């Protein structure tokens, strides 16, 4: 059972135990007296409307709002008088309750205006710092060879663009260089033979193209020095001085960390609120209290079926190098819409699990619970999509106590309705038949103006078979029946008339 509902039940049962029996009994006694079937009980004197315009007291309630009522005046443990609840305290508004100014002050009731504002509802996600994939390179020679000398010797070293990394010796480059020199010499020596000169020129061009594809100079020798293609940090180093390497083997991996990525996972339910270019704030456990500004660079087109999330990429400047790949990051995306909506303070909402209501502050000290349909939340405020209008006032403190009292009043009102007399009608007519199996009786009656019924024959429910004992079909009778519900008419009294007169039979419905 929810907290609000449990408290309301405690209040209701306290009222039933302390004052409900007295109040309902008073109403029931008053009903009996109005029928003229019995004398008004002694206890009805107080429940009946007092003479001289005095206000009728229903019960007395605890002055501190505790779930305790009394049918008679009393004091609480602090010596404070219980507060009378009058019959005319019931306002016209359904479920509303009236609270005196002194009571409002005692409870510390505060209100706020329903206003229109733009909610900045953030979407929160977790992520990690990653290397900008567009700012990293791999140094992998396109020829076989040996490393003769290392110029950068450790992972983490900072390198400049064009800085020497290592020097190599390659027999493949030596062979290619010899081919180029021979082709160039043949080209010079075959000036008298055009065909031989053309062949030597084609060989020289092919060798130069081969050296360019190996990314060495046109007059390259067997020894080459490879340089850093970008500035950055050495992340991986497979090069060892004196070791042999194969063509295509990655010897260095260098990345520029002046700009990094944050890859965050956004849950499926939040995807509609995320878009590229959106402003975001990033925080890291390594730097408490520090916030990094970023923007959404890319929303990946795939969804992880296991986690029901989609990767999101942010770009962050990292000029001082404090953002290290692998760091855990928390991301908060601003998703507030441009259109303002109606909002109330979050403390104004009463949510017991089955209903969401706010307590409206009406005029003349009246308060009314009103069901609402809630929307987005933004810390101290919550969007209300249905139930309130701009400019109305809602209770933001002590609303739970007032709402509980409103539920108590509604419960007592329902008790009063349950104890109210059933509509009763009398008519004369003729007994026609009795159906023992259905427990019904067929009667012919005259016109009944109160129900706008013409003279007709119809079936009625029968409160007891004893009511028709000794009656013959066609016997004239006078009868009384109750209207217990729509279309539910039950005969409770039958009296024979004329020659068919019998002792009056009546069934009392208690």
C-alpha positions, -999 to 999 in steps of 0.1 A, spaced: 0 0 0 13 35 -9 22 60 18 -6 85 9 -33 58 5 -22 42 38 -25 74 57 -59 81 42 -71 47 53 -58 53 89 -76 86 89 -108 71 76 -109 42 101 -102 66 129 -131 87 119 -153 56 116 -143 44 150 -146 77 168 -174 96 151 -187 77 121 -211 55 140 -225 85 159 -230 106 127 -245 78 105 -267 67 134 -279 103 138 -288 105 101 -305 71 101 -325 81 132 -336 113 115 -347 93 85 -369 70 106 -385 99 123 -394 115 90 -413 84 79 -434 86 110 -429 49 117 -411 54 150 -404 81 174 -372 101 169 -345 86 190 -330 107 218 -296 110 200 -313 126 170 -318 159 189 -282 169 182 -281 156 146 -313 173 136 -310 208 122 -307 231 153 -333 258 158 -325 294 156 -300 291 127 -273 274 147 -247 255 127 -248 217 130 -216 201 142 -208 168 125 -177 158 146 -145 172 162 -111 167 146 -76 168 160 -61 204 160 -27 191 148 -41 172 118 -36 138 133 -60 109 123 -83 113 153 -118 125 155 -144 127 183 -182 129 184 -180 152 215 -157 181 225 -123 171 239 -87 182 242 -55 167 229 -24 157 249 -12 193 248 -45 208 261 -56 221 227 -93 219 219 -105 197 191 -118 217 162 -155 213 153 -164 203 117 -197 218 106 -222 205 81 -221 237 61 -183 235 58 -188 213 28 -180 235 -3 -196 232 -36 -164 220 -52 -161 182 -53 -136 169 -27 -127 204 -15 -120 212 22 -122 245 41 -94 254 64 -95 283 88 -69 310 86 -55 300 120 -52 264 108 -35 275 76 -9 294 97 -4 264 121 2 240 92 25 264 75 6 262 42 25 278 13 13 282 -23 28 288 -57 14 300 -90 10 277 -120 33 293 -146 45 288 -181 82 283 -186 107 264 -207 120 233 -191 156 224 -196 153 186 -191 188 171 -194 195 137 -209 223 120 -189 246 94 -203 279 77 -194 309 75 -217 347 74 -220 374 96 -235 387 82 -268 414 92 -293 402 113 -322 405 86 -349 411 113 -376 442 126 -358 463 94 -354 487 78 -378 508 46 -381 544 46 -393 548 14 -414 576 13 -440 567 -1 -474 600 -20 -477 619 -46 -458 650 -37 -438 668 -33 -405 666 -5 -379 701 8 -376 693 37 -351 663 48 -330 658 85 -325 625 82 -305 629 54 -279 598 54 -256 560 53 -257 546 86 -245 573 107 -260 561 139 -276 572 143 -312 570 172 -337 559 169 -373 590 160 -394 610 149 -364 633 118 -372 620 86 -357 646 59 -368 672 52 -395 671 20 -417 692 -1 -440 673 -19 -468 688 -41 -495 656 -36 -515 662 1 -516 699 -5 -526 688 -28 -555 662 -2 -567 688 25 -565 713 5 -586 686 -1 -612 679 36 -615 716 45 -619 720 18 -646 689 30 -665 701 66 -664 736 57 -676 721 36 -705 699 66 -714 729 89 -717 750 64 -736 724 55 -762 720 89 -778 730 73 -812 704 46 -809 669 60 -804 653 26 -796 678 18 -769 675 53 -754 637 50 -753 639 17 -735 664 30 -710 642 60 -703 612 38 -697 632 17 -672 644 48 -654 608 61 -651 596 28 -638 623 27 -612 616 62 -600 579 54 -597 588 23 -577 609 44 -553 581 69 -550 557 41 -541 581 30 -514 579 66 -501 616 73 -505 633 100 -526 641 96 -563 679 92 -556 674 71 -525 701 49 -512 700 18 -491 699 39 -459 669 60 -451 656 81 -421 619 80 -415 602 111 -399 570 117 -379 542 125 -403 522 145 -376 529 161 -343 516 142 -313 522 115 -287 538 81 -293 511 56 -283 527 24 -296 563 16 -305 573 -18 -320 606 -5 -334 637 -19 -317 672 -8 -326 689 -35 -347 657 -55 -353 646 -65 -388 612 -53 -400 589 -64 -429 572 -43 -453 539 -30 -439 548 -37 -403 535 -9 -379 566 4 -360 551 36 -345 515 48 -337 513 85 -331 482 105 -321 474 142 -318 456 145 -284 450 183 -286 415 173 -295 397 141 -282 364 124 -285 339 113 -258 319 83 -268 287 81 -247 258 56 -247 223 71 -250 194 50 -241 167 43 -267 140 62 -248 161 94 -250 171 92 -287 143 115 -299 157 143 -277 193 141 -291 206 158 -323 239 168 -338 251 202 -327 235 200 -293 253 216 -264 266 192 -237 285 193 -205 311 167 -196 324 159 -161 351 135 -151 359 117 -118 395 128 -122 386 165 -120 358 170 -95 340 203 -99 354 210 -134 331 210 -164 341 207 -200 319 222 -227 313 202 -258 288 197 -287 273 166 -302 294 158 -333 277 125 -344 249 102 -334 258 67 -346 231 49 -368 233 16 -349 216 4 -317 231 -21 -293 204 -47 -288 219 -59 -255 220 -25 -238 192 -8 -258 215 22 -264 232 41 -292 267 56 -292 270 93 -293 302 112 -302 313 145 -287 344 165 -296 364 183 -269 394 206 -271 423 193 -250 450 219 -253 466 212 -219 464 174 -224 445 166 -192 419 145 -210 434 111 -213 420 83 -235 402 57 -214 389 82 -187 353 77 -175 331 106 -184 295 117 -175 276 136 -201 246 159 -197 228 170 -228 206 201 -227 173 191 -244 149 219 -233 123 226 -260 118 261 -274 81 262 -264 72 269 -228 48 246 -209 27 248 -178 48 238 -147 43 235 -110 69 230 -82 77 194 -78 67 196 -41 31 204 -52 25 170 -66 10 142 -44 18 108 -60 6 78 -41 13 53 -69 -23 52 -80 -30 88 -87 -12 121 -92 -29 152 -78 -21 188 -69 -40 207 -42 -56 238 -56 -58 268 -34 -93 283 -39 -109 314 -24 -121 317 12 -97 292 26 -108 263 5 -85 236 -10 -94 211 -36 -75 180 -48 -73 179 -86 -60 150 -107 -33 160 -132 -13 144 -160 24 150 -156 51 154 -182 88 161 -181 107 170 -149 134 195 -144 147 193 -109 125 217 -89 97 218 -115 74 193 -133 54 198 -164 16 195 -161 -1 185 -194 -37 183 -181 -55 195 -150 -44 231 -143 -44 265 -159 -19 293 -158 -24 317 -129 -40 291 -106 -24 285 -72 -13 252 -59 -2 242 -24 35 234 -21 37 226 17 14 208 41 -5 196 10 -4 160 22 -22 168 54 -49 188 37 -54 161 10 -58 135 37 -85 156 54 -102 160 20 -103 123 16 -118 119 51 -145 144 43 -153 126 11 -155 93 29 -179 107 55 -200 123 28 -202 89 11 -213 74 45 -240 101 47 -253 92 13 -253 55 22 -274 63 53 -298 86 35 -334 72 32 -344 53 1 -371 70 -20 -405 55 -9 -438 56 -27 -474 45 -18 -502 35 -42 -535 16 -43 -543 -12 -67 -550 -48 -71 -530 -80 -63 -526 -101 -94 -501 -129 -88 -470 -140 -68 -440 -157 -84 -423 -177 -56 -394 -187 -77 -384 -152 -87 -396 -136 -54 -416 -111 -73 -453 -99 -73 -475 -87 -101 -497 -57 -91 -521 -34 -109 -518 2 -96 -533 35 -103 -515 67 -114 -483 75 -94 -475 112 -101 -442 112 -82 -428 88 -108 -450 100 -137 -464 65 -140 -499 60 -155 -523 33 -144 -507 -1 -154 -499 -37 -144 -463 -44 -136 -439 -67 -116 -423 -56 -84 -397 -71 -62 -410 -84 -29 -392 -79 4 -408 -109 20 -433 -137 9 -452 -130 41 -465 -98 26 -489 -116 2 -499 -145 25 -538 -148 24 -543 -125 -6 -563 -138 -35 -558 -127 -71 -579 -96 -78 -579 -84 -41 -578 -46 -37 -548 -34 -18 -528 -4 -6 -490 -10 -9 -457 8 -2 -425 2 -23 -389 15 -22 -368 27 -51 -335 9 -43 -319 17 -76 -326 24 -113 -354 0 -122 -353 -17 -89 -386 -13 -71 -393 -35 -40 -427 -38 -22 -422 -35 16 -458 -32 28 -492 -44 17 -526 -37 33 -559 -53 21 -589 -30 14 -627 -35 16 -639 -71 18 -603 -84 12 -590 -64 42 -563 -82 61 -540 -72 88 -513 -48 75 -482 -67 65 -449 -48 63 -413 -58 59 -388 -33 75 -355 -27 56 -328 -19 82 
